[in-house]
């Protein structure tokens, strides 16, 4: 979809207008009209093009800024960052670089490995408020920085909420959170996160090229829609190696 066509088409009105603004911007990102490092048109220009108030544009952009997809530079404008919405806020920095007092932020890139129908295990059922063995979609993602495997994600989503996810997502293997916003009008927020030490399953260890004898880190993330419906339980297995995760600090750099 071209930028010109998006300027002509009206925003969706059956969802809050700021979410419709978010959808429009995400469309432009997915279709390559807005690229990493690129500056967006001004809020006034977008408001005029899309027929909404500047306040609505600002709220929609602020939501994407809070998720690290956009970044504001005071007195300059709003820019697209390198961050992947699905990954979250924590970038990598090589430990040797960190020891030199520098922070070169590196964002991983995801590869969709599989999407299949599965039965909810006890942990997934508890987190999503399901019955054990209730049907869920299971998505596997492999994250890399360059040619190095750094994480594997297991995503679990209730089939009852997304009955046709399999076909629709396989056809469009983009950012999963962007996919939900574009295809289902569902905006996800992190409800809770946990970090614990674990042993790797053989398949996870193989994907990460990791030693099963060594303990690994697992980040659990529970996400819900803006109206409080639980949509996703995600387990992320991390292989840090000589890398560190930046857990706080300035917003993502573009």
C-alpha positions as CSV (number, residue, x, y, z in Angstrom):
1,X,0.0,0.0,0.0
2,X,1.5,3.3,-1.0
3,X,1.9,6.4,1.1
4,X,-0.3,8.4,-1.3
5,X,-3.2,5.8,-1.0
6,X,-2.9,6.0,2.8
7,X,-3.3,9.7,2.6
8,X,-6.6,9.3,0.7
9,X,-8.1,6.4,2.6
10,X,-10.1,7.5,5.8
11,X,-9.0,6.2,9.2
12,X,-11.0,3.4,10.8
13,X,-13.7,4.7,13.0
14,X,-14.8,1.6,14.8
15,X,-11.8,1.6,17.1
16,X,-10.3,4.6,19.1
17,X,-8.9,7.1,16.6
18,X,-5.5,7.1,18.2
19,X,-5.3,3.4,17.6
20,X,-6.3,4.0,14.0
21,X,-3.4,6.4,13.7
22,X,-1.1,3.7,15.1
23,X,-2.4,1.3,12.5
24,X,-1.8,3.8,9.7
25,X,1.8,4.4,10.9
26,X,2.4,0.6,11.3
27,X,1.1,0.0,7.8
28,X,3.6,2.6,6.5
29,X,6.4,0.9,8.4
30,X,5.5,-2.6,7.3
31,X,5.1,-1.6,3.6
32,X,8.5,0.3,3.6
33,X,7.2,3.8,3.2
34,X,8.7,4.7,6.6
35,X,12.1,3.2,7.1
36,X,14.5,3.0,10.2
37,X,16.1,6.3,10.7
38,X,13.5,8.2,8.6
39,X,11.7,11.3,10.0
40,X,7.9,11.3,9.9
41,X,5.9,14.2,8.6
42,X,4.9,16.7,11.3
43,X,1.9,16.1,13.5
44,X,0.1,19.0,11.7
45,X,0.8,17.5,8.3
46,X,-0.5,14.1,9.4
47,X,-3.6,15.6,11.0
48,X,-4.4,17.4,7.8
49,X,-3.8,14.4,5.6
50,X,-5.8,12.0,7.8
51,X,-8.6,14.3,8.8
52,X,-8.2,14.1,12.6
53,X,-7.0,16.5,15.3
54,X,-3.3,17.1,16.1
55,X,-4.0,15.8,19.6
56,X,-5.2,12.4,18.1
57,X,-2.1,12.2,16.0
58,X,0.1,13.0,19.0
59,X,-1.5,10.3,21.2
60,X,-1.1,7.7,18.5
61,X,2.5,8.6,17.9
62,X,3.2,8.7,21.7
63,X,1.9,5.2,22.0
64,X,4.4,4.0,19.4
65,X,7.1,6.0,21.1
66,X,6.3,4.3,24.4
67,X,6.8,0.9,22.6
68,X,10.1,2.0,21.1
69,X,9.0,2.0,17.5
70,X,9.3,5.7,17.2
71,X,11.6,8.2,18.9
72,X,11.1,11.9,19.4
73,X,14.0,14.5,19.2
74,X,13.0,17.7,20.9
75,X,12.9,20.5,18.3
76,X,13.7,18.2,15.4
77,X,10.8,15.7,15.0
78,X,9.8,12.1,15.3
79,X,11.9,9.3,13.8
80,X,11.6,5.5,13.2
81,X,13.9,3.5,15.4
82,X,15.6,0.1,14.8
83,X,13.7,-1.6,17.5
84,X,11.4,-4.6,16.8
85,X,8.1,-4.2,18.6
86,X,8.0,-7.9,19.5
87,X,11.4,-7.9,21.1
88,X,10.8,-5.2,23.7
89,X,12.9,-2.4,25.1
90,X,16.2,-4.2,25.9
91,X,19.0,-3.8,23.4
92,X,22.2,-5.7,23.3
93,X,25.7,-4.3,23.8
94,X,28.9,-6.3,23.5
95,X,30.6,-6.7,26.9
96,X,34.1,-5.6,25.6
97,X,32.4,-2.4,24.2
98,X,30.7,-1.9,27.5
99,X,33.9,-2.3,29.4
100,X,35.4,0.6,27.3
101,X,32.6,2.9,28.7
102,X,30.6,2.8,25.4
103,X,27.2,1.5,24.5
104,X,26.6,0.5,21.0
105,X,23.0,-0.6,20.9
106,X,22.2,-3.7,18.8
107,X,18.6,-4.9,18.1
108,X,18.0,-8.5,17.1
109,X,16.1,-9.6,14.1
110,X,13.4,-12.4,14.3
111,X,12.8,-15.4,12.1
112,X,9.5,-17.2,12.3
113,X,10.3,-20.9,12.7
114,X,6.8,-22.4,13.0
115,X,3.2,-21.9,13.9
116,X,1.2,-24.9,15.1
117,X,-1.8,-25.9,17.1
118,X,-0.9,-27.1,20.6
119,X,-2.4,-28.0,24.0
120,X,-1.9,-25.5,26.8
121,X,0.6,-26.8,29.4
122,X,0.0,-26.0,33.1
123,X,2.1,-22.8,33.1
124,X,0.4,-21.4,29.9
125,X,-3.1,-22.3,31.2
126,X,-2.5,-20.5,34.5
127,X,-1.1,-17.4,32.8
128,X,-3.8,-17.1,30.2
129,X,-6.7,-18.2,32.4
130,X,-7.3,-21.4,30.4
131,X,-7.9,-25.0,31.2
132,X,-5.0,-27.4,30.9
133,X,-4.8,-28.9,27.4
134,X,-7.1,-26.2,26.0
135,X,-6.1,-25.4,22.4
136,X,-3.6,-22.7,21.9
137,X,-1.5,-21.4,18.9
138,X,2.2,-21.9,19.5
139,X,4.6,-19.7,17.5
140,X,8.4,-20.2,17.6
141,X,10.7,-17.3,16.8
142,X,14.5,-17.3,16.5
143,X,16.3,-14.0,17.2
144,X,19.7,-13.2,15.8
145,X,22.2,-10.3,15.9
146,X,24.1,-10.6,12.7
147,X,24.8,-14.4,12.4
148,X,24.6,-15.1,16.1
149,X,21.6,-16.7,17.7
150,X,20.7,-14.8,20.9
151,X,17.2,-15.9,21.9
152,X,14.3,-18.2,21.1
153,X,10.7,-17.2,21.8
154,X,7.7,-19.5,22.4
155,X,4.4,-17.6,22.0
156,X,1.1,-19.1,23.2
157,X,-2.2,-17.6,22.2
158,X,-5.8,-18.8,22.9
159,X,-7.3,-20.3,19.7
160,X,-10.7,-19.1,20.9
161,X,-9.6,-15.5,20.5
162,X,-7.8,-15.9,17.2
163,X,-9.4,-18.9,15.4
164,X,-8.1,-18.1,11.9
165,X,-4.6,-17.0,13.0
166,X,-2.8,-19.9,11.4
167,X,-3.6,-19.0,7.8
168,X,-3.6,-15.3,8.2
169,X,-0.3,-15.1,10.0
170,X,1.5,-17.6,7.8
171,X,0.7,-15.4,4.8
172,X,2.1,-12.3,6.5
173,X,5.1,-13.1,8.6
174,X,5.7,-9.6,9.9
175,X,6.1,-8.4,13.5
176,X,3.4,-10.3,15.4
177,X,2.2,-7.3,17.5
178,X,2.0,-5.3,14.3
179,X,0.1,-8.1,12.7
180,X,-2.5,-8.2,15.6
181,X,-3.0,-4.4,15.3
182,X,-3.3,-4.4,11.6
183,X,-5.4,-7.6,11.1
184,X,-7.5,-7.8,14.3
185,X,-7.5,-4.2,15.7
186,X,-5.9,-5.7,18.9
187,X,-3.3,-3.5,20.6
188,X,-1.2,-5.5,23.1
189,X,0.5,-4.2,26.2
190,X,2.8,-6.0,28.6
191,X,0.8,-6.9,31.8
192,X,3.6,-8.6,33.7
193,X,7.2,-9.9,33.2
194,X,9.3,-12.4,35.1
195,X,13.0,-13.5,34.8
196,X,14.3,-16.9,36.0
197,X,17.1,-19.4,35.6
198,X,16.3,-22.6,33.7
199,X,17.7,-25.6,31.9
200,X,17.3,-25.6,28.2
201,X,15.2,-28.2,26.4
202,X,17.2,-30.1,23.7
203,X,15.4,-28.3,20.8
204,X,15.9,-24.8,22.3
205,X,19.6,-25.6,23.0
206,X,20.0,-26.8,19.4
207,X,18.5,-23.6,18.0
208,X,20.7,-21.4,20.2
209,X,23.7,-23.7,19.7
210,X,24.0,-23.7,23.4
211,X,25.4,-26.2,26.0
212,X,22.5,-27.9,27.7
213,X,24.7,-28.4,30.8
214,X,24.8,-24.7,31.4
215,X,21.9,-22.8,33.1
216,X,20.1,-20.3,30.9
217,X,17.9,-17.3,31.4
218,X,14.2,-17.3,30.6
219,X,12.0,-14.2,30.4
220,X,8.3,-14.7,30.8
221,X,6.0,-12.1,29.4
222,X,2.2,-11.9,29.8
223,X,0.5,-9.5,27.4
224,X,-3.1,-8.2,27.3
225,X,-5.2,-6.0,25.1
226,X,-6.0,-2.4,26.1
227,X,-9.3,-3.6,27.5
228,X,-7.7,-6.2,29.7
229,X,-8.2,-9.5,27.7
230,X,-5.2,-11.9,28.1
231,X,-3.9,-12.7,24.6
232,X,-0.3,-13.9,24.9
233,X,2.1,-15.8,27.2
234,X,5.6,-15.7,25.9
235,X,8.7,-17.5,27.1
236,X,12.1,-16.1,25.8
237,X,15.2,-18.2,26.3
238,X,18.3,-16.0,26.2
239,X,21.8,-16.9,25.2
240,X,23.9,-13.8,26.2
241,X,27.4,-15.1,25.6
242,X,29.6,-12.0,25.5
243,X,26.6,-9.7,25.3
244,X,24.8,-7.6,27.9
245,X,21.2,-6.4,27.9
246,X,20.5,-2.8,28.6
247,X,17.6,-2.8,31.1
248,X,17.2,1.0,31.5
249,X,18.3,4.2,30.1
250,X,17.5,6.4,27.1
251,X,15.0,5.5,24.5
252,X,16.0,3.4,21.5
253,X,18.4,5.1,19.1
254,X,17.6,5.3,15.4
